[in-house]
């Protein structure tokens, strides 16, 4: 665990280990502008506002997005105790989540991961790879989230999202018997979690293809539109295509791949007035969970 202010800005901290021997680092109190910007990020109702406000915080504090065990302690130590009570709880929740045994002490700490698509699956994947220690970047071709679909969440999803602190970021989540959430709301809160743990989210930008390493020791790189973007130089060890059916066709054959192979599907639920007739009562209940 990270021990309050005891933290080194200049070296990676061993995963889950005590760093009390590194000495105490004293930081200046963040300016009110920085605290206001963080609160604007936390309370943002759309993605552009969230990214802009968060980038302002990082620039003001001279912190760059990166692997969780390097990025998160820096940001937490600089901000948590200076924020209003409402904004303090999320930090301990995310730190507790990162300490689960499944993350195996940052087993992916030598990996650069690129996730294409900022839908719920892409963002959740980015969160998991980041907790595993990777340096994760999400690219999204849209500037904002616009999908109005509403998802029903199963019990295991409610538990998983709660463990990520979603309730802190979206107070209406799982209130009473409500177990559903709008997709764009889910995308927004997952994006905030991503940013808080060091994932870089870039939009609008379009991934087009992979480029093979030009020399020994180099990583694969992606090709993007716009062509001048610095992401064209980002080395990639793992590429996750989470863009639905719009999968780029020019993925190099030498880049090892694995596909889930699921077919596209859609479910439609219609709710009618229940008149309590015998015929209606005889209708079988839909199980609610299926898979291909």
C-alpha positions in Angstrom: 0.0 0.0 0.0 1.0 3.6 -0.5 1.6 5.3 2.8 0.1 8.8 2.8 2.7 11.4 1.7 5.6 8.8 1.6 6.1 8.5 -2.1 8.9 9.0 -4.6 8.1 11.0 -7.8 11.2 9.8 -9.6 11.0 6.0 -9.5 8.4 3.2 -10.0 7.0 2.0 -6.7 7.0 -1.8 -6.2 3.5 -3.2 -6.5 1.7 -3.5 -3.1 4.9 -3.0 -1.1 5.8 -0.6 1.6 7.7 2.5 0.5 8.3 4.0 3.9 12.1 4.0 3.3 11.9 6.4 0.4 11.6 9.5 2.6 8.8 12.0 2.8 7.9 14.2 -0.1 6.3 17.5 0.7 4.0 19.0 -2.0 2.6 22.5 -2.2 -1.1 22.8 -1.6 -2.9 22.7 -5.0 -4.3 26.0 -6.2 -8.0 26.6 -5.9 -8.1 26.6 -9.7 -6.7 23.0 -9.7 -9.2 21.9 -7.1 -12.1 23.6 -9.0 -11.0 21.9 -12.2 -10.9 18.5 -10.6 -14.4 19.0 -9.2 -15.5 20.1 -12.7 -14.1 16.8 -14.1 -15.8 14.8 -11.3 -19.2 16.4 -11.9 -18.9 16.7 -15.7 -22.0 15.6 -17.7 -20.2 14.9 -21.0 -16.9 13.5 -22.1 -15.3 16.6 -23.6 -15.8 18.6 -20.4 -14.4 15.7 -18.3 -11.3 15.3 -20.5 -10.7 19.0 -20.7 -11.0 19.6 -16.9 -8.9 16.5 -16.1 -6.1 17.5 -18.6 -6.0 20.9 -16.9 -5.5 19.3 -13.5 -2.6 17.1 -14.8 -0.9 19.9 -16.7 -1.1 22.2 -13.6 0.4 19.5 -11.4 3.0 18.4 -14.0 1.7 14.8 -14.0 1.4 12.6 -17.1 -1.0 9.6 -17.5 0.7 6.3 -17.2 0.8 2.9 -15.4 -1.4 2.8 -12.3 1.3 2.2 -9.7 3.2 5.3 -10.9 0.4 7.6 -11.8 -2.3 7.0 -9.2 -0.2 7.6 -6.0 1.1 10.9 -7.4 -2.4 12.2 -8.2 -3.9 10.9 -4.9 -1.2 12.4 -2.8 -1.5 15.7 -4.5 -5.2 16.0 -4.3 -7.2 13.8 -2.0 -6.9 15.5 1.4 -7.3 19.0 -0.2 -10.7 18.2 -1.8 -14.1 18.6 -0.3 -15.5 15.5 1.4 -17.7 14.5 -1.6 -14.6 14.0 -3.8 -12.4 12.1 -1.3 -14.0 8.6 -1.1 -13.3 7.5 -4.7 -9.5 7.3 -4.1 -9.6 4.7 -1.4 -12.1 2.6 -3.3 -9.9 2.5 -6.4 -6.8 1.7 -4.4 -8.6 -1.1 -2.7 -9.8 -2.4 -6.0 -6.2 -2.4 -7.4 -5.0 -4.6 -4.5 -7.1 -7.6 -5.4 -5.1 -10.8 -5.9 -6.4 -11.2 -9.5 -4.1 -8.3 -10.6 -1.1 -10.4 -9.6 1.2 -7.5 -8.5 1.1 -5.7 -11.9 1.8 -8.6 -14.1 1.4 -6.5 -17.3 3.7 -3.7 -16.2 5.9 -4.1 -19.3 3.0 -3.8 -21.8 1.6 -0.9 -23.8 -2.1 -1.6 -24.6 -4.2 0.2 -27.2 -8.0 -0.1 -26.9 -10.0 0.9 -30.0 -13.5 2.0 -29.0 -14.7 3.8 -25.9 -17.9 1.7 -25.4 -18.6 0.0 -22.1 -16.6 -3.1 -23.2 -13.6 -1.1 -24.4 -13.5 1.1 -21.3 -13.9 -1.8 -18.9 -11.1 -3.6 -20.7 -8.9 -0.5 -20.3 -9.6 -0.4 -16.6 -8.6 -4.1 -16.2 -5.4 -3.8 -18.2 -4.5 -0.7 -16.2 -4.9 -2.4 -12.9 -2.8 -5.2 -14.3 0.0 -2.7 -14.6 -0.1 -1.9 -18.3 0.2 1.6 -19.9 -3.2 1.8 -21.5 -4.5 4.2 -24.2 -8.2 4.3 -25.4 -8.9 5.9 -28.8 -12.4 6.8 -29.9 -13.6 8.3 -33.2 -16.5 10.1 -31.7 -16.1 13.3 -29.7 -18.8 12.5 -27.2 -21.1 9.8 -26.1 -24.5 9.8 -27.8 -26.1 6.4 -27.4 -29.5 6.5 -25.5 -29.9 2.8 -25.1 -30.7 1.6 -21.5 -29.0 -1.5 -20.2 -30.3 -3.9 -17.6 -27.4 -4.8 -15.2 -27.2 -8.3 -13.7 -26.1 -8.8 -10.1 -22.5 -9.5 -10.9 -22.3 -6.3 -13.0 -23.8 -4.3 -10.1 -21.2 -5.7 -7.7 -18.4 -5.1 -10.2 -19.3 -1.5 -10.9 -19.9 -0.8 -7.2 -16.3 -2.0 -6.5 -15.1 0.6 -9.0 -16.8 3.4 -7.1 -19.5 4.1 -9.7 -21.9 5.1 -6.9 -19.5 7.9 -6.0 -19.5 9.2 -9.5 -23.1 8.6 -10.3 -25.3 8.8 -7.2 -28.4 7.4 -8.8 -26.7 4.1 -9.6 -28.4 1.1 -8.2 -30.9 3.1 -6.1 -33.6 0.9 -4.6 -34.7 -1.7 -7.1 -33.3 0.2 -10.1 -30.8 -2.1 -11.8 -30.4 -0.3 -15.2 -28.3 2.5 -16.6 -28.1 4.5 -19.8 -25.2 3.5 -22.0 -23.9 7.0 -22.4 -24.0 7.5 -18.6 -22.2 4.2 -18.1 -19.6 5.2 -20.7 -19.1 8.6 -19.0 -18.5 7.2 -15.5 -16.2 4.4 -16.8 -14.3 7.1 -18.6 -13.8 9.0 -15.4 -12.5 5.9 -13.7 -10.1 5.3 -16.6 -8.7 8.8 -16.3 -8.4 8.6 -12.5 -6.3 5.4 -12.7 -4.0 6.7 -15.5 -5.6 5.6 -18.8 -5.2 8.1 -21.5 -8.4 8.7 -23.6 -8.0 10.3 -27.0 -10.9 11.5 -29.1 -11.9 12.2 -31.8 -9.3 10.0 -33.6 -9.7 7.0 -35.9 -7.5 3.9 -35.9 -6.9 2.6 -39.4 -4.2 -0.1 -39.3 -1.0 -1.4 -37.7 2.6 -0.8 -38.8 5.2 -3.5 -38.4 8.3 -2.7 -36.4 11.1 -1.3 -38.6 14.0 -2.6 -36.5 14.8 -5.1 -33.8 13.5 -4.0 -30.4 10.9 -1.7 -31.8 7.2 -2.1 -31.0 4.3 -2.2 -33.4 2.7 1.1 -34.0 -0.8 2.2 -35.2 -1.8 4.4 -38.0 -4.5 7.0 -37.2 -6.5 9.8 -38.7 -5.4 12.6 -38.2 -2.0 11.5 -39.5 0.0 14.1 -37.5 -1.2 12.9 -34.1 1.4 11.7 -31.7 -0.4 8.4 -31.3 1.2 7.4 -34.6 4.4 6.9 -32.6 2.8 5.0 -29.7 4.4 1.5 -29.4 1.8 -1.3 -29.0 2.2 -4.7 -27.4 -1.5 -5.5 -27.2 -4.3 -4.2 -29.4 -8.0 -4.6 -28.2 -10.6 -3.9 -30.9 -13.7 -2.9 -29.1 -15.5 -1.1 -31.9 -18.4 -3.5 -32.5 -18.8 -4.6 -36.1 -16.6 -1.8 -37.4 -13.4 -3.8 -37.2 -10.4 -2.4 -39.2 -9.7 -5.0 -42.0 -6.0 -4.1 -42.4 -4.6 -5.7 -39.2 -1.2 -7.2 -40.1 -1.2 -11.0 -40.4 2.0 -11.2 -38.3 0.4 -9.6 -35.4 -1.0 -12.5 -33.3 -4.7 -12.3 -32.8 -7.5 -13.9 -30.9 -11.2 -13.3 -31.6 -14.2 -14.1 -29.5 -16.1 -15.0 -32.6 -19.5 -14.0 -31.3 -22.2 -13.0 -33.8 -23.9 -9.6 -33.6 -27.2 -9.8 -31.9 -29.9 -7.5 -30.6 -32.5 -7.9 -27.9 -35.8 -6.0 -27.8 -38.0 -5.8 -24.7 -41.5 -4.5 -24.9 -43.5 -3.6 -21.8 -47.3 -3.7 -22.0 -50.0 -2.8 -19.6 -50.6 -5.7 -17.3 -54.4 -6.3 -17.0 -53.9 -9.3 -14.7 -55.8 -11.7 -17.0 -55.3 -15.5 -16.8 -53.7 -15.4 -20.2 -51.1 -12.8 -19.1 -50.4 -14.7 -15.9 -49.7 -17.8 -17.9 -47.0 -16.2 -20.0 -43.6 -17.6 -19.1 -41.0 -15.2 -17.7 -37.9 -14.5 -19.8 -34.9 -15.9 -18.1 -33.1 -12.6 -18.5 -29.6 -14.0 -19.3 -28.4 -15.7 -22.5 -25.3 -16.2 -24.4 -24.1 -17.3 -27.8 
